[in-house]
Amino acid sequence: MDRDLTLNRAETFSFINPWIRYFLFFFSFLFWVFSLLIVAIGVYAKVQKATDTVRDTFLIDPAVILIVVGVVMFFITFCGCIGALRENIRLLKIFSLSLTLVFLTQLAIAVLGFFYSDQTRDALGKFVKKAIVHYRDDLDLQNLMDYIQKEFKCCGWNNYTDWSWNLYFNCTHSNPSNERCAVPYSCCTPVPEEAVINTMCGFGAQTQKHLEASASVYAVGCAERAVMWIETHLLLVGSLALGFALPQIAGIVLSQILISQIQNEISSFI
């Protein structure tokens, strides 16, 4: 009787913890669905821009960035999802390695950005300059710039005169555009109880001195505002960084634990 009980226990015993296995599966499945949503939004946004022929905006196109991020997430979470469900060591190793590479890349960018702040600022400045140059060429880019300027209450990268980089807002006398020397409406300071947004509020702003312009538009650049925002929201920035890091660390640890358990299970039959 005792011998039969021992044999039954041996047959039902498994090194693989079902809680870890199914938690990793649902964890990966959740982000897998999220990645599909990101790709769908990116593809929809890209398809809607039927007249988008500017190749120079490809790398800064929000729709393209969404698609790339979504595809990478889809590949990684698919490996974790199927690997956990099928107890496939190879897929779990790909999942763990991919997450590790993504995490280390983000960590390296954060560290380099902190120690090489001037170079980081210059790199971001080039990105914003390209966004300003192609402001009228890409609707998503235009909406993104408008959102940033309204939320941070800034205009341009260094100051409001940066909008002269744009073909339409360029302030040279040879520019035939009706928007010559203007800035986008998102640079304008809000007027209390204004029912309709005045999209022409920034016309002629670049011809004004800093003090005069600051009465109607945000004269401070977004670079300075971004630094001020980070310094006054360090807790929020840290929480966001932790929020990005914890799921990745959890995925790496859980996948390594599951790989070890599967290997022990295989060894028990040898």
Backbone bond lengths (Angstrom), bond angles and torsions (degrees), N, CA, C in turn:
res aa  C-N    CA-C-N  psi(-1)  N-CA   C-N-CA  omega(-1)  CA-C   N-CA-C  phi
1 M - - - 1.465 - - 1.534 110.97 -
2 D 1.329 117.74 -47.02 1.460 122.96 179.09 1.518 111.00 -64.23
3 R 1.358 114.91 -36.08 1.471 119.72 -179.10 1.535 110.23 -67.37
4 D 1.334 116.59 -40.95 1.474 120.32 179.02 1.528 110.94 -66.01
5 L 1.333 116.70 -39.06 1.460 121.21 178.58 1.523 111.02 -63.91
6 T 1.339 115.95 -40.77 1.465 120.83 178.59 1.517 111.24 -64.19
7 L 1.357 116.76 -39.67 1.455 121.30 179.17 1.533 111.52 -66.56
8 N 1.339 116.43 -39.70 1.466 120.57 178.72 1.518 111.43 -64.34
9 R 1.321 115.60 -41.08 1.461 120.08 177.75 1.522 111.48 -63.91
10 A 1.334 116.18 -39.79 1.466 121.11 179.66 1.512 111.17 -65.64
11 E 1.362 115.74 -35.93 1.458 119.58 -179.31 1.526 112.31 -71.97
12 T 1.332 116.97 -34.25 1.468 120.90 -177.81 1.526 112.85 -88.36
13 F 1.301 119.19 -14.70 1.471 121.92 -178.67 1.523 111.00 -71.57
14 S 1.311 116.10 139.48 1.463 121.47 178.06 1.523 108.99 -140.36
15 F 1.337 115.28 140.34 1.465 120.24 176.78 1.532 111.47 -73.17
16 I 1.336 115.80 -19.71 1.459 121.05 -175.22 1.522 110.53 -84.19
17 N 1.310 115.46 119.86 1.463 121.46 178.77 1.533 108.99 -79.41
18 P 1.348 117.77 115.64 1.476 119.53 -178.34 1.524 113.67 -62.22
19 W 1.347 116.80 -30.28 1.457 120.10 179.78 1.523 110.81 -63.90
20 I 1.341 115.94 -44.46 1.467 120.35 178.68 1.523 110.42 -66.54
21 R 1.315 115.93 -43.00 1.470 120.72 -177.79 1.528 111.56 -61.38
22 Y 1.319 116.52 -50.69 1.467 119.44 -175.78 1.527 112.21 -76.61
23 F 1.316 116.91 -28.33 1.473 118.71 175.35 1.522 109.52 -65.78
24 L 1.351 116.48 -43.50 1.465 120.34 178.33 1.526 110.34 -64.23
25 F 1.345 116.39 -37.35 1.463 120.09 178.80 1.533 111.06 -62.91
26 F 1.329 117.38 -51.89 1.465 121.04 -178.42 1.534 111.72 -67.62
27 F 1.324 115.39 -34.06 1.471 121.13 176.27 1.525 109.82 -61.12
28 S 1.328 116.35 -47.75 1.469 121.37 179.89 1.525 110.87 -69.62
29 F 1.337 115.80 -38.57 1.467 120.01 -178.66 1.526 111.30 -63.68
30 L 1.322 116.16 -39.72 1.469 121.02 179.24 1.525 111.04 -60.83
31 F 1.336 116.68 -47.17 1.465 120.15 179.98 1.530 111.20 -73.81
32 W 1.336 117.21 -25.24 1.465 121.03 176.13 1.526 110.15 -66.00
33 V 1.335 116.58 -44.49 1.469 121.47 176.46 1.531 110.24 -63.57
34 F 1.336 115.49 -40.99 1.465 120.57 179.03 1.528 110.79 -62.45
35 S 1.332 116.87 -38.97 1.467 120.91 179.43 1.533 110.73 -65.86
36 L 1.329 117.60 -37.72 1.469 121.31 176.85 1.530 110.73 -63.32
37 L 1.337 115.34 -38.97 1.462 120.51 178.24 1.532 110.70 -64.00
38 I 1.335 116.37 -42.59 1.474 120.98 179.36 1.530 110.45 -62.66
39 V 1.342 116.42 -45.12 1.472 120.48 179.33 1.529 110.26 -62.23
40 A 1.338 116.71 -43.14 1.470 121.33 -179.31 1.528 111.03 -61.13
41 I 1.330 116.57 -43.57 1.468 120.87 178.86 1.528 110.37 -64.18
42 G 1.348 116.24 -44.04 1.456 120.95 179.68 1.519 112.64 -62.93
43 V 1.340 116.97 -44.17 1.474 121.55 179.45 1.523 110.26 -65.36
44 Y 1.329 116.36 -42.87 1.471 120.38 178.96 1.527 110.85 -60.78
45 A 1.341 115.87 -44.91 1.468 119.91 179.89 1.524 111.23 -63.96
46 K 1.332 116.74 -38.01 1.467 120.75 -179.15 1.522 110.99 -70.05
47 V 1.335 116.76 -40.87 1.466 120.78 -179.73 1.526 111.43 -65.75
48 Q 1.342 116.01 -34.79 1.458 120.18 -178.80 1.525 112.49 -65.36
49 K 1.340 116.28 -24.41 1.470 120.21 -179.92 1.526 108.94 -88.94
50 A 1.334 115.42 72.11 1.466 120.96 -174.87 1.515 112.70 -65.44
51 T 1.334 117.48 -25.80 1.472 121.15 -176.47 1.520 112.91 -101.11
52 D 1.335 116.38 13.74 1.469 119.94 -177.60 1.525 109.95 -75.89
53 T 1.319 117.41 102.17 1.467 121.85 -178.76 1.526 112.00 -117.92
54 V 1.317 117.56 4.66 1.466 121.14 -176.67 1.524 109.76 -86.78
55 R 1.313 117.90 107.40 1.461 121.88 -177.33 1.528 112.25 -73.59
56 D 1.322 116.05 -26.37 1.464 120.13 -176.85 1.519 112.34 -65.93
57 T 1.347 117.33 -18.52 1.470 120.65 -179.07 1.523 111.90 -92.48
58 F 1.321 117.27 1.80 1.477 120.64 -173.53 1.525 112.18 -56.97
59 L 1.335 117.67 -47.88 1.460 121.69 -175.17 1.528 113.03 -74.41
60 I 1.334 117.81 -17.45 1.467 120.16 179.20 1.525 111.07 -111.23
61 D 1.328 116.59 8.55 1.463 121.27 178.88 1.527 109.06 -73.19
62 P 1.342 118.97 118.30 1.479 120.94 179.86 1.521 113.06 -55.68
63 A 1.342 117.53 -35.42 1.463 121.26 179.96 1.531 110.78 -65.34
64 V 1.325 116.80 -43.45 1.470 121.39 179.10 1.529 110.39 -65.27
65 I 1.334 116.50 -41.50 1.471 120.85 178.77 1.529 110.24 -61.02
66 L 1.332 117.30 -42.44 1.469 121.65 177.79 1.522 111.14 -61.96
67 I 1.322 116.67 -43.28 1.472 120.64 -179.45 1.526 110.98 -63.85
68 V 1.326 116.99 -45.86 1.471 121.41 -178.86 1.531 110.71 -62.64
69 V 1.346 116.18 -48.42 1.475 120.49 179.19 1.521 110.67 -61.27
70 G 1.328 116.65 -42.48 1.459 121.28 -179.99 1.523 112.88 -63.61
71 V 1.342 116.62 -42.21 1.475 120.67 -179.76 1.531 110.87 -65.66
72 V 1.338 116.60 -42.59 1.473 120.49 178.22 1.538 110.24 -62.49
73 M 1.341 116.37 -45.45 1.467 121.04 177.64 1.527 111.23 -61.02
74 F 1.337 116.55 -40.99 1.465 121.73 -179.43 1.526 110.86 -60.68
75 F 1.327 116.27 -46.11 1.468 120.69 -179.26 1.530 111.51 -63.10
76 I 1.332 116.16 -46.87 1.465 120.44 -177.29 1.528 111.17 -65.58
77 T 1.331 116.84 -49.30 1.473 120.21 -176.95 1.525 111.97 -70.08
78 F 1.344 117.60 -29.20 1.470 120.44 175.80 1.523 110.18 -62.88
79 C 1.340 115.82 -43.52 1.470 119.83 178.33 1.528 110.96 -62.33
80 G 1.341 116.90 -42.06 1.461 120.23 179.16 1.507 112.28 -67.51
81 C 1.317 116.37 -40.65 1.463 122.13 -178.11 1.533 111.18 -64.61
82 I 1.325 117.16 -54.57 1.465 121.62 -178.92 1.524 111.25 -70.39
83 G 1.336 116.41 -37.03 1.460 120.07 179.24 1.515 112.35 -61.40
84 A 1.341 117.11 -42.63 1.461 121.09 178.35 1.522 111.35 -70.20
85 L 1.322 117.06 -40.09 1.465 121.30 -177.42 1.525 111.79 -68.34
86 R 1.333 116.04 -42.02 1.470 120.92 -177.07 1.522 113.13 -97.19
87 E 1.325 116.52 1.05 1.470 121.92 -177.94 1.525 110.80 54.89
88 N 1.332 114.32 45.69 1.462 121.95 -177.63 1.529 109.23 -94.56
89 I 1.329 116.26 112.28 1.464 121.25 -176.38 1.528 111.57 -64.14
90 R 1.332 117.10 -40.11 1.461 120.42 -177.54 1.531 111.42 -62.24
91 L 1.326 116.66 -46.80 1.465 120.48 179.66 1.530 111.07 -65.79
92 L 1.320 116.69 -38.17 1.465 120.32 178.78 1.523 111.02 -66.15
93 K 1.325 117.23 -36.14 1.468 120.71 177.51 1.534 110.92 -68.11
94 I 1.343 116.25 -39.34 1.470 120.22 176.46 1.521 109.53 -63.20
95 F 1.336 116.50 -43.00 1.464 122.34 178.83 1.530 110.93 -60.58
96 S 1.320 116.12 -48.33 1.461 121.60 -178.62 1.529 111.58 -65.07
97 L 1.332 116.49 -44.67 1.464 121.35 -179.61 1.533 110.94 -64.70
98 S 1.329 116.45 -43.25 1.468 120.86 -179.61 1.526 110.87 -63.04
99 L 1.334 116.61 -45.28 1.462 120.57 178.39 1.527 111.22 -62.32
100 T 1.324 115.77 -39.78 1.464 120.26 179.15 1.527 111.18 -62.93
101 L 1.336 116.30 -43.94 1.465 120.84 179.16 1.528 111.43 -63.66
102 V 1.341 116.58 -42.13 1.466 120.96 178.57 1.527 110.49 -63.53
103 F 1.329 115.98 -44.27 1.466 120.96 -179.43 1.521 111.40 -63.71
104 L 1.346 117.09 -46.15 1.465 121.10 -179.86 1.529 111.34 -65.73
105 T 1.335 116.84 -35.78 1.474 120.62 177.45 1.527 110.30 -63.84
106 Q 1.328 116.60 -45.83 1.466 120.64 178.23 1.523 111.06 -62.85
107 L 1.320 115.95 -41.35 1.466 120.43 179.04 1.520 110.92 -63.89
108 A 1.332 116.85 -43.04 1.467 121.19 179.60 1.531 110.91 -63.25
109 I 1.348 116.50 -42.10 1.465 120.50 178.70 1.524 110.82 -62.40
110 A 1.339 115.93 -42.33 1.471 120.49 -179.79 1.532 111.35 -64.63
111 V 1.328 116.49 -44.23 1.472 121.00 -179.30 1.530 110.79 -66.46
112 L 1.339 116.50 -46.21 1.469 120.43 179.42 1.527 110.97 -64.43
113 G 1.337 115.81 -37.79 1.457 120.24 178.18 1.514 112.11 -63.85
114 F 1.343 115.90 -33.45 1.472 120.61 179.97 1.527 111.23 -75.17
115 F 1.336 116.86 -46.18 1.465 120.40 -176.11 1.531 113.07 -80.90
116 Y 1.328 116.74 -24.28 1.465 120.68 178.72 1.526 108.73 -119.31
117 S 1.317 115.17 59.84 1.466 121.46 -174.55 1.529 112.26 -63.54
118 D 1.336 116.94 -37.22 1.473 119.65 -179.29 1.529 111.28 -66.07
119 Q 1.344 115.55 -43.39 1.460 119.30 178.78 1.521 110.99 -66.96
120 T 1.345 116.54 -36.37 1.461 120.92 177.80 1.524 110.32 -64.56
121 R 1.326 115.65 -41.82 1.462 120.42 178.73 1.523 110.73 -63.34
122 D 1.335 117.00 -40.51 1.470 120.49 178.46 1.531 111.03 -64.35
123 A 1.343 115.96 -40.84 1.471 120.48 -179.90 1.528 110.92 -65.06
124 L 1.329 116.42 -42.73 1.462 120.64 177.34 1.523 110.46 -66.53
125 G 1.344 115.47 -35.27 1.459 120.27 178.04 1.524 111.78 -61.93
126 K 1.325 116.92 -39.55 1.468 121.37 177.61 1.529 110.67 -65.38
127 F 1.334 115.58 -38.69 1.464 120.74 178.37 1.530 110.40 -63.41
128 V 1.337 115.99 -46.64 1.469 120.92 -179.27 1.530 110.78 -66.79
129 K 1.339 116.69 -38.66 1.463 120.13 178.10 1.519 111.00 -59.99
130 K 1.336 115.78 -42.85 1.464 119.50 178.53 1.531 110.56 -65.40
131 A 1.331 115.99 -36.91 1.468 120.40 177.90 1.528 110.83 -65.58
132 I 1.332 116.76 -38.26 1.466 120.66 178.44 1.528 110.46 -68.53
133 V 1.336 116.51 -42.67 1.467 120.98 -179.68 1.529 110.88 -59.20
134 H 1.334 116.68 -39.78 1.467 121.16 -176.17 1.530 112.13 -104.04
135 Y 1.312 116.09 25.87 1.466 121.86 -177.18 1.526 112.30 -56.33
136 R 1.323 117.00 -41.88 1.469 121.32 -178.26 1.527 112.85 -87.79
137 D 1.320 117.66 -7.05 1.466 120.90 -175.69 1.523 113.09 -90.74
138 D 1.314 118.08 -20.80 1.466 122.60 -174.89 1.523 109.16 -135.59
139 L 1.331 116.29 115.68 1.466 120.77 -175.92 1.528 112.02 -63.45
140 D 1.340 116.76 -40.36 1.473 119.97 179.34 1.518 110.80 -64.08
141 L 1.324 115.47 -40.78 1.464 121.01 178.90 1.527 110.02 -65.28
142 Q 1.310 115.86 -39.56 1.467 121.13 178.72 1.526 110.56 -63.33
143 N 1.333 116.34 -46.22 1.474 120.55 179.20 1.526 111.73 -63.63
144 L 1.346 115.91 -37.69 1.465 120.25 178.87 1.526 111.16 -65.04
145 M 1.323 116.92 -46.12 1.462 120.96 179.09 1.530 111.07 -63.17
146 D 1.323 116.42 -42.03 1.470 120.09 178.37 1.525 111.25 -62.15
147 Y 1.333 115.67 -41.47 1.468 120.09 -179.67 1.527 110.83 -64.03
148 I 1.338 116.44 -46.11 1.474 121.23 -179.39 1.529 110.66 -61.17
149 Q 1.329 116.61 -45.97 1.468 120.27 -176.97 1.531 111.64 -66.98
150 K 1.319 116.82 -37.12 1.470 119.30 179.42 1.528 111.50 -72.43
151 E 1.332 116.31 -40.35 1.468 120.04 -177.67 1.522 112.28 -72.03
152 F 1.331 116.77 -41.01 1.463 120.84 -178.55 1.528 112.59 -90.41
153 K 1.333 116.16 -5.49 1.460 121.91 -179.68 1.531 110.94 54.84
154 C 1.333 113.63 55.72 1.465 120.39 -177.63 1.515 109.25 -137.72
155 C 1.320 116.20 174.66 1.466 121.25 -179.70 1.520 109.43 -149.01
156 G 1.340 116.15 120.38 1.462 120.09 -176.86 1.521 111.72 74.22
157 W 1.321 116.58 -171.32 1.462 120.97 179.32 1.529 111.14 -91.67
158 N 1.342 116.47 -53.69 1.469 120.75 177.49 1.530 111.34 -91.18
159 N 1.342 116.00 -44.21 1.462 122.50 175.98 1.526 108.89 -165.01
160 Y 1.311 116.48 -176.84 1.472 121.77 -174.44 1.529 113.79 -64.59
161 T 1.338 118.45 -22.23 1.469 120.23 -179.03 1.531 112.62 -74.34
162 D 1.341 117.16 -9.12 1.462 120.34 177.16 1.522 111.52 -62.36
163 W 1.319 117.15 -20.55 1.465 119.78 -178.98 1.522 112.30 -69.60
164 S 1.312 116.21 -4.76 1.465 119.90 173.73 1.531 110.69 -71.68
165 W 1.342 116.61 -13.08 1.473 120.43 174.98 1.529 110.99 -66.22
166 N 1.326 115.68 -25.91 1.456 120.25 -177.34 1.528 110.66 -80.54
167 L 1.328 115.77 141.80 1.464 121.88 -177.41 1.522 111.90 -59.11
168 Y 1.315 117.06 -38.27 1.464 120.94 -175.64 1.530 112.01 -80.73
169 F 1.342 116.49 -34.63 1.465 120.92 -176.78 1.527 113.02 -94.54
170 N 1.322 116.07 -1.47 1.462 120.23 -178.65 1.526 111.15 -54.18
171 C 1.338 115.50 135.95 1.467 120.17 -170.71 1.527 114.07 -98.52
172 T 1.327 117.07 15.27 1.464 119.18 177.14 1.527 109.69 -76.99
173 H 1.338 116.38 153.03 1.465 121.69 -176.93 1.527 112.23 -66.23
174 S 1.326 116.78 -22.78 1.473 120.01 -178.05 1.534 112.67 -81.47
175 N 1.326 117.24 -5.57 1.464 120.91 -179.31 1.532 110.21 -78.04
176 P 1.350 118.33 117.33 1.470 120.77 -177.34 1.536 113.75 -84.78
177 S 1.333 117.24 -2.13 1.468 121.17 -175.64 1.534 111.71 -64.19
178 N 1.342 115.55 145.57 1.463 120.89 175.84 1.529 111.72 -68.39
179 E 1.346 115.37 -18.90 1.461 120.78 -178.63 1.528 112.35 -96.24
180 R 1.306 116.94 14.84 1.474 121.24 -179.40 1.531 110.53 -56.47
181 C 1.340 115.72 131.31 1.473 123.75 178.82 1.539 113.05 69.19
182 A 1.327 117.05 12.02 1.467 120.03 178.73 1.528 110.36 -94.51
183 V 1.323 116.28 175.42 1.466 123.94 171.10 1.521 106.81 -132.67
184 P 1.327 119.30 157.20 1.467 120.88 179.43 1.529 111.93 -60.14
185 Y 1.320 115.42 156.75 1.470 120.29 -178.86 1.524 112.15 -61.91
186 S 1.352 116.87 -23.09 1.466 120.62 -179.79 1.525 111.97 -68.74
187 C 1.342 116.99 -13.85 1.469 121.40 176.74 1.526 111.90 -83.03
188 C 1.323 116.61 -15.33 1.461 120.42 -173.64 1.528 112.02 -76.50
189 T 1.314 115.10 141.53 1.464 119.78 175.02 1.528 108.39 -72.30
190 P 1.337 118.29 137.45 1.472 120.64 -175.92 1.520 112.40 -66.44
191 V 1.323 113.65 142.14 1.465 120.59 177.07 1.526 108.00 -96.86
192 P 1.324 119.13 125.00 1.468 121.35 -178.62 1.531 112.36 -55.93
193 E 1.327 114.63 135.49 1.465 122.54 176.37 1.530 113.02 59.98
194 E 1.323 116.13 28.69 1.465 119.84 176.74 1.526 108.78 -81.97
195 A 1.329 117.65 116.38 1.465 122.38 -175.61 1.525 111.33 -76.15
196 V 1.322 117.69 -40.93 1.461 122.78 -178.47 1.526 109.13 -116.18
197 I 1.344 115.43 132.21 1.468 120.07 -179.74 1.525 110.17 -70.11
198 N 1.312 116.39 128.56 1.452 121.68 177.25 1.525 109.03 -87.56
199 T 1.324 116.74 100.70 1.466 121.25 -176.94 1.532 112.53 -72.55
200 M 1.319 117.77 -8.22 1.467 121.60 179.22 1.527 112.05 -103.42
201 C 1.334 116.10 13.44 1.468 120.25 -175.52 1.526 113.24 -65.60
202 G 1.340 116.70 -22.43 1.464 119.54 -177.46 1.513 114.55 -95.47
203 F 1.329 117.74 7.21 1.463 120.77 -177.79 1.535 110.96 -66.00
204 G 1.333 114.77 129.43 1.463 120.92 177.97 1.518 114.32 80.03
205 A 1.326 117.83 4.71 1.475 120.71 -175.78 1.522 112.55 -63.45
206 Q 1.328 117.56 -33.70 1.465 120.35 -177.01 1.528 113.18 -71.51
207 T 1.314 116.99 -17.10 1.467 120.15 178.80 1.528 111.42 -83.33
208 Q 1.337 116.50 -8.93 1.458 121.26 -176.52 1.524 111.56 -94.06
209 K 1.327 116.50 152.69 1.452 121.38 174.63 1.527 109.62 -71.10
210 H 1.337 115.71 164.55 1.458 121.01 -174.59 1.527 112.14 -55.03
211 L 1.304 117.37 -48.24 1.463 121.60 -176.95 1.527 111.30 -65.62
212 E 1.310 116.17 -40.98 1.468 120.96 -179.83 1.521 110.71 -68.77
213 A 1.328 116.26 -42.12 1.469 121.10 -178.51 1.529 112.14 -67.19
214 S 1.340 116.13 -34.02 1.469 120.10 -177.69 1.523 113.24 -65.03
215 A 1.317 117.26 -11.57 1.465 120.50 177.79 1.527 111.43 -75.82
216 S 1.338 116.33 -23.58 1.466 119.78 -176.81 1.526 114.15 -122.71
217 V 1.347 117.84 -23.37 1.476 120.70 179.61 1.528 109.77 -132.13
218 Y 1.347 114.87 165.11 1.467 120.04 174.76 1.526 107.35 -76.55
219 A 1.300 117.04 108.46 1.470 120.77 -176.28 1.527 112.81 -82.07
220 V 1.337 116.48 -16.82 1.472 121.23 -178.49 1.528 109.81 -82.30
221 G 1.341 116.35 140.69 1.462 121.31 179.16 1.518 112.85 -76.23
222 C 1.333 115.90 160.68 1.471 121.67 -177.40 1.528 112.59 -71.51
223 A 1.343 117.71 -22.79 1.466 120.52 178.18 1.521 110.42 -62.79
224 E 1.327 115.89 -48.01 1.461 120.92 179.88 1.523 111.28 -66.35
225 R 1.331 116.22 -41.76 1.462 120.66 179.84 1.528 111.71 -64.02
226 A 1.334 116.59 -38.47 1.464 120.81 -179.70 1.526 110.92 -64.10
227 V 1.338 116.19 -42.71 1.470 120.72 178.00 1.525 110.62 -62.94
228 M 1.330 116.39 -42.90 1.460 121.06 179.40 1.525 110.87 -64.12
229 W 1.340 116.36 -39.81 1.470 120.82 -179.43 1.521 110.82 -64.83
230 I 1.331 116.49 -43.89 1.470 120.77 179.96 1.527 110.67 -63.35
231 E 1.330 116.51 -43.23 1.469 120.89 -179.13 1.527 112.45 -64.41
232 T 1.328 117.25 -32.13 1.467 121.05 -179.10 1.529 112.83 -92.38
233 H 1.331 117.29 -5.59 1.472 120.92 179.92 1.532 110.47 -130.55
234 L 1.316 116.12 42.73 1.470 120.56 -178.30 1.521 112.06 -61.48
235 L 1.332 117.37 -38.42 1.462 121.28 179.85 1.526 110.52 -64.22
236 L 1.314 117.11 -42.58 1.459 121.61 178.94 1.522 111.12 -65.96
237 V 1.346 116.05 -43.15 1.469 120.75 178.72 1.527 110.53 -61.86
238 G 1.347 116.15 -43.45 1.458 120.62 178.19 1.526 111.84 -64.36
239 S 1.318 116.74 -39.47 1.471 121.32 179.25 1.529 110.96 -65.42
240 L 1.327 116.09 -41.03 1.468 120.05 177.91 1.524 111.42 -64.78
241 A 1.344 115.67 -42.61 1.471 119.89 178.32 1.523 110.67 -62.16
242 L 1.337 115.84 -41.79 1.468 120.67 178.30 1.520 110.80 -66.36
243 G 1.348 115.48 -38.24 1.462 120.20 178.39 1.516 112.70 -63.51
244 F 1.335 117.05 -33.04 1.462 121.16 176.28 1.530 111.27 -76.06
245 A 1.332 116.15 -36.96 1.467 120.57 -173.35 1.528 113.00 -77.43
246 L 1.329 117.66 -42.26 1.469 120.85 -174.10 1.528 114.36 -58.14
247 P 1.346 120.23 -47.47 1.469 119.16 178.27 1.526 112.72 -60.40
248 Q 1.339 116.77 -36.34 1.457 119.81 179.48 1.532 110.80 -68.37
249 I 1.333 116.37 -44.46 1.466 120.53 178.50 1.526 110.49 -63.32
250 A 1.340 116.30 -41.97 1.466 120.93 178.90 1.530 110.79 -61.39
251 G 1.336 116.34 -42.79 1.463 120.12 178.74 1.518 112.39 -63.33
252 I 1.344 116.41 -41.53 1.469 120.80 179.20 1.529 110.92 -64.06
253 V 1.337 116.60 -47.53 1.476 121.49 -177.72 1.518 110.86 -64.95
254 L 1.330 117.74 -47.76 1.468 121.20 -177.97 1.524 111.84 -63.70
255 S 1.337 116.49 -40.73 1.473 119.28 179.51 1.517 111.21 -66.18
256 Q 1.342 117.95 -38.11 1.464 120.59 177.91 1.530 111.69 -67.29
257 I 1.332 115.90 -38.87 1.476 119.90 176.66 1.521 110.08 -62.78
258 L 1.340 116.62 -45.45 1.468 120.98 -178.90 1.524 111.03 -65.69
259 I 1.322 118.11 -39.27 1.473 121.37 176.87 1.515 110.06 -60.17
260 S 1.340 116.64 -45.42 1.467 121.15 179.45 1.531 111.03 -61.81
261 Q 1.328 117.26 -41.92 1.465 121.13 179.64 1.524 111.91 -66.43
262 I 1.324 117.40 -39.23 1.468 121.06 178.28 1.525 110.35 -65.89
263 Q 1.319 117.00 -40.89 1.468 120.87 177.95 1.521 111.68 -63.94
264 N 1.354 116.63 -39.04 1.463 120.61 176.20 1.527 111.24 -65.52
265 E 1.325 115.87 -38.03 1.473 120.86 178.52 1.517 110.16 -63.80
266 I 1.346 116.56 -43.18 1.457 120.41 179.06 1.530 110.81 -65.38
267 S 1.335 115.95 -40.62 1.483 120.49 -179.34 1.520 111.94 -65.09
268 S 1.321 117.27 -29.18 1.470 120.71 -178.30 1.524 112.21 -69.05
269 F 1.328 117.35 -19.23 1.467 120.89 -179.77 1.514 112.13 -95.88
270 I 1.325 116.31 -6.21 1.474 119.68 -179.16 1.525 109.95 -87.43
